[in-house]
Amino acid sequence: MRTILLNLFLSTVSLALLGQGKPRWTQESERELDYPSRFFFTGYAQGNARAGETVEDAKNRLMRDAQGLLSESVRVTVRSHASSQTVSAMTNRTERIDAVFSSNVQTFADVEIVGIRSEPPYHDPATGVVHAFAYVSRNELAGFHKSNIAMNLAQAEGLLQTALNLEAAGEKPQARRQCEQAMPLLAKIRASQNMLAAVDPHAAPDDLQTARTEALHGRMALLQAHLAQSVIVFLESVESNFSRAETVLGNRLKALLSERGCSFADEPAQADFRLKIEASTRYYGAEYDFTVCYADVTVSLFDVRKDRIVFQDEFSQKGVLRTRETAGRQALEDAAPTIAEKISEWIY
């Protein structure tokens, strides 16, 4: 009898100890109590070890699953908020929704969520089930994005001011580069604002800094529009197709540069840049029933303000058509996109 009672006692103690060893978060009701959704995003996963998988490997796998579920929970909240904001704005017929904001909501929602923490995975010896739990504080997530907004705003405003100073000094290409560096920061600001508003519905206007962002966006858009229309080029193109004067290269190049915001001067003194092109064609050979010709092109770009040549190059462009004249003309025309690309970093 003593032996039976002792065994019962030991069994009771063992079960009690096992019960004490099982974390509270393995129970849904306890998770909701300890990590309420108004304060936390959470992710929970459970399962048995797979064939050939150790318990430790199962713990690592399920922890990744729990973190993935948590991240998806945050992303769903962000997408839902962005969708409601877009619908609301469209209903009110505002014009404040811009492509930068809309295109970056999805991009930002797909990045890793910062500040994720996790409890040590638990393996239940009685059932063999592995439990994994991850969580992130809404307050910490909101605090991170408040800091992100302030930091990126300050950096973007600094780049914009530098761009304005460069534009005033006549350094238009450099001013454009400053604007190009600022645009990704503006996208990050928009995304952080969206994240902050989603995880903290009561975020203060001073934390979101929407008015400051809108002012920055407006100033940058005006400057970019001004810069896009302010590059004036004087183009001198001397081209020949087997000794016959042509204008196909120059005409195509003007069209391409105009699409990028350039305008053209009739006099060299009126221009920011003087672009000189010399091109002539030559016969190369035949391929099947086609004629192969090349246009040999020389390019020179002169920066008027710097009073020096900033870019020079020589290259050959292939053209393939039925006759020498048509193949040569094709080669001249196809040289225009190459020139536009080569000089773009200097004039934009």
C-alpha positions in Angstrom: 0.0 0.0 0.0 2.8 2.4 0.9 4.4 1.7 -2.5 1.2 2.4 -4.4 0.6 5.7 -2.5 4.2 6.7 -3.1 3.8 6.1 -6.8 0.6 8.1 -6.9 2.3 10.9 -5.1 5.3 10.9 -7.5 2.9 10.8 -10.5 1.0 13.8 -9.2 4.2 15.8 -8.5 5.5 14.9 -12.0 2.3 16.0 -13.7 2.3 19.2 -11.7 5.8 19.9 -12.6 5.1 19.3 -16.3 2.1 21.6 -16.1 4.2 24.3 -14.5 6.8 23.9 -17.3 4.3 24.6 -20.1 4.4 28.3 -20.9 1.2 30.3 -20.6 1.4 31.5 -24.2 0.8 28.0 -25.5 -2.8 28.6 -24.6 -4.8 30.9 -26.8 -6.8 32.4 -23.9 -3.6 33.2 -22.0 -2.0 34.7 -25.1 -4.9 37.1 -25.6 -4.7 38.0 -21.9 -0.9 38.6 -21.8 -0.5 40.0 -25.3 -3.7 41.9 -26.1 -4.1 42.9 -29.8 -4.4 46.6 -28.9 -0.8 46.5 -27.7 0.9 43.7 -29.6 1.1 41.9 -33.0 1.6 38.2 -32.4 2.3 35.0 -34.3 1.8 31.5 -33.0 2.7 28.2 -34.7 2.6 24.6 -33.5 3.4 21.2 -35.0 5.3 17.9 -34.7 8.8 17.3 -36.0 8.7 16.0 -39.5 10.3 12.8 -40.7 14.0 13.0 -40.3 13.8 16.3 -38.5 15.2 16.8 -35.0 13.2 18.6 -32.3 15.7 21.5 -32.5 15.1 21.8 -36.3 11.4 21.7 -35.7 11.7 24.5 -33.2 13.6 26.6 -35.6 11.1 25.9 -38.4 8.1 26.7 -36.3 9.7 29.8 -35.0 10.1 31.1 -38.5 6.5 30.2 -39.2 5.4 32.2 -36.1 7.5 35.2 -37.1 6.0 35.0 -40.6 2.5 34.9 -39.3 3.2 38.0 -37.1 4.7 39.8 -40.1 1.7 39.0 -42.3 -0.5 40.3 -39.5 1.3 43.6 -39.6 1.2 43.8 -43.4 -2.5 43.0 -43.5 -3.1 45.9 -41.1 -1.0 48.2 -43.2 -2.7 47.2 -46.5 -6.1 47.5 -44.9 -5.3 51.0 -43.7 -3.9 52.1 -47.0 -6.9 50.7 -48.8 -9.3 52.5 -46.6 -7.3 55.8 -47.0 -7.4 55.4 -50.7 -11.1 54.7 -50.9 -11.8 57.6 -48.6 -9.7 60.0 -50.6 -11.3 58.9 -53.9 -14.7 59.3 -52.4 -13.8 62.8 -51.3 -12.3 63.5 -54.7 -9.1 64.8 -53.4 -6.0 65.0 -55.5 -3.5 64.3 -52.7 -2.9 60.7 -53.6 0.2 60.4 -55.7 2.0 57.6 -57.5 5.0 57.7 -55.1 2.8 57.0 -52.1 0.6 54.4 -53.7 3.4 52.4 -55.3 5.4 52.2 -52.1 2.7 51.0 -49.8 2.9 47.5 -51.2 6.7 47.6 -51.4 7.0 48.7 -47.8 4.5 46.1 -46.6 6.7 43.4 -48.0 9.8 44.3 -46.0 10.9 42.7 -42.8 9.1 44.0 -39.7 11.5 45.5 -37.2 11.5 44.7 -33.5 10.2 41.2 -33.6 10.8 39.2 -30.3 10.1 35.6 -29.5 9.7 33.3 -26.6 11.9 30.2 -26.5 10.1 27.4 -28.4 8.5 24.8 -26.2 8.5 21.1 -26.9 5.7 19.3 -25.0 7.2 15.9 -23.9 3.7 14.5 -23.4 2.4 15.1 -26.9 5.6 15.7 -28.9 4.1 19.0 -30.1 6.4 22.0 -30.6 5.0 25.4 -29.8 6.5 28.7 -31.1 5.4 32.3 -30.3 6.6 35.7 -31.6 5.4 39.2 -30.8 6.2 42.8 -31.4 5.0 45.8 -29.4 2.8 48.3 -31.3 4.4 51.1 -29.2 7.9 50.0 -30.2 6.9 49.7 -33.9 5.3 53.1 -33.8 8.3 54.6 -32.1 10.6 53.3 -34.7 8.6 54.8 -37.5 8.2 58.1 -35.7 12.0 58.3 -35.7 12.2 57.2 -39.3 9.9 59.9 -40.4 11.8 62.6 -38.6 15.2 61.4 -39.8 14.2 60.9 -43.4 12.4 64.3 -43.5 15.5 66.1 -42.2 17.7 64.4 -44.8 15.3 65.0 -47.7 14.9 68.7 -46.7 18.7 69.0 -46.7 18.9 67.5 -50.1 16.2 69.8 -51.4 17.9 72.9 -50.0 21.2 71.8 -51.7 19.3 71.3 -54.9 17.8 74.8 -54.7 21.2 76.3 -54.0 22.7 74.5 -57.0 19.8 75.5 -59.3 20.3 79.1 -58.3 24.0 78.8 -59.1 23.2 77.4 -62.5 24.3 73.8 -61.6 21.2 72.2 -63.0 22.4 68.6 -63.6 23.8 68.5 -60.0 20.5 70.0 -58.7 18.6 67.1 -60.5 20.9 64.5 -58.9 20.1 66.0 -55.4 16.3 65.7 -56.2 16.8 62.1 -57.4 18.5 61.2 -54.1 15.6 62.8 -52.2 12.8 61.0 -53.9 13.4 57.6 -52.4 13.5 59.3 -49.0 10.1 60.8 -49.6 8.8 57.3 -50.5 10.2 56.0 -47.2 8.5 58.8 -45.3 5.2 58.1 -46.9 5.5 54.4 -46.1 6.5 55.1 -42.4 3.6 57.4 -42.1 1.3 54.7 -43.4 2.8 52.2 -41.0 2.5 54.5 -38.0 -1.1 55.4 -38.7 -1.9 51.7 -39.2 -0.3 50.4 -35.9 -1.3 53.5 -33.9 -4.7 54.9 -34.9 -4.3 57.6 -32.4 -0.9 58.9 -33.7 -0.7 62.6 -33.3 -0.3 64.9 -36.3 3.1 66.0 -34.9 4.3 62.4 -35.1 3.0 61.8 -38.6 4.3 65.2 -39.8 1.9 65.1 -42.8 1.8 68.8 -43.3 5.6 69.0 -43.4 5.8 66.1 -45.8 3.2 67.7 -48.1 5.2 71.0 -48.1 8.4 69.1 -48.9 6.7 67.2 -51.7 5.2 70.3 -53.2 8.5 72.2 -53.2 10.3 69.3 -54.7 7.7 68.8 -57.4 7.9 72.5 -58.4 11.7 72.3 -58.5 11.7 69.2 -60.6 9.2 70.6 -63.0 11.3 73.7 -63.4 14.5 71.8 -63.9 12.9 69.4 -66.4 12.1 72.4 -68.6 15.2 74.4 -68.1 17.9 72.5 -69.8 18.6 74.3 -73.1 20.7 72.5 -75.7 22.3 73.9 -78.9 22.6 70.9 -81.3 25.0 70.9 -84.2 24.8 67.7 -86.2 26.8 67.2 -89.3 25.9 63.8 -90.8 26.2 62.2 -94.2 24.9 59.0 -95.7 27.4 57.9 -98.3 28.3 61.5 -99.0 24.7 62.7 -99.1 23.8 65.2 -96.3 21.3 63.8 -93.8 19.4 65.1 -90.7 17.9 61.8 -89.5 20.2 61.4 -86.5 19.8 65.0 -85.3 16.0 64.9 -85.7 15.7 61.6 -83.8 18.0 62.8 -81.0 16.0 66.1 -80.6 12.8 64.0 -80.2 14.4 61.8 -77.6 15.9 64.7 -75.6 12.6 66.6 -75.8 10.8 63.7 -74.2 13.2 64.1 -71.2 12.5 67.7 -70.8 15.1 69.4 -72.9 14.5 72.4 -75.1 16.7 73.6 -78.0 18.3 77.0 -78.8 18.8 78.5 -82.2 22.0 80.2 -81.0 24.9 78.8 -79.0 24.9 81.7 -76.6 21.3 80.8 -75.5 22.2 77.3 -74.5 23.3 75.5 -71.3 25.0 72.8 -73.4 26.4 72.7 -76.9 26.2 69.2 -78.4 28.2 68.6 -81.5 27.8 65.4 -83.5 29.7 64.3 -86.6 28.5 61.1 -88.3 29.2 59.3 -91.6 28.2 55.9 -93.0 30.3 53.1 -94.5 29.6 49.8 -96.2 30.5 46.7 -94.3 29.2 43.7 -96.2 26.3 41.5 -96.8 24.4 39.1 -94.6 22.1 36.8 -96.7 20.0 39.1 -98.8 20.7 42.2 -96.6 23.2 44.9 -96.7 25.2 45.8 -93.6 26.5 49.4 -93.0 27.9 51.2 -90.0 27.5 54.8 -88.9 30.8 56.2 -87.4 29.8 58.8 -84.8 31.8 61.4 -82.8 30.1 63.2 -79.9 31.2 66.2 -78.0 29.3 67.9 -75.2 30.3 71.4 -74.0 29.1 72.8 -70.7 28.6 76.5 -71.2 28.8 77.5 -67.5 31.9 75.4 -66.9 33.3 76.6 -70.2 34.8 73.2 -71.0 34.0 70.0 -72.8 32.5 67.6 -70.2 32.0 64.5 -72.5 33.5 63.1 -75.7 33.1 59.8 -77.3 33.4 57.8 -80.6 31.4 54.8 -81.5 29.9 52.8 -84.5 26.3 51.9 -84.9 25.2 49.0 -87.1 22.4 49.2 -89.7 21.0 46.3 -91.7 18.5 46.7 -94.6 18.2 46.0 -98.3 20.3 48.8 -99.8 23.3 50.8 -98.7 21.3 54.0 -98.5 18.5 52.5 -96.3 21.0 50.5 -94.1 23.1 53.6 -93.6 20.1 55.7 -92.8 19.0 53.1 -90.3 22.4 53.1 -88.6 22.3 56.9 -88.3 18.8 56.8 -86.8 19.7 54.0 -84.3 22.7 56.0 -83.1 20.4 58.6 -81.5 19.3 56.6 -78.5 23.0 55.7 -77.8 24.0 59.3 -77.7 21.0 60.3 -75.5 22.0 57.6 -73.0 25.7 58.6 -73.0 25.1 62.3 -72.3 22.2 61.9 -69.9 24.3 61.9 -66.7 25.8 65.2 -67.8 22.7 67.2 -68.8 20.0 65.8 -66.4 
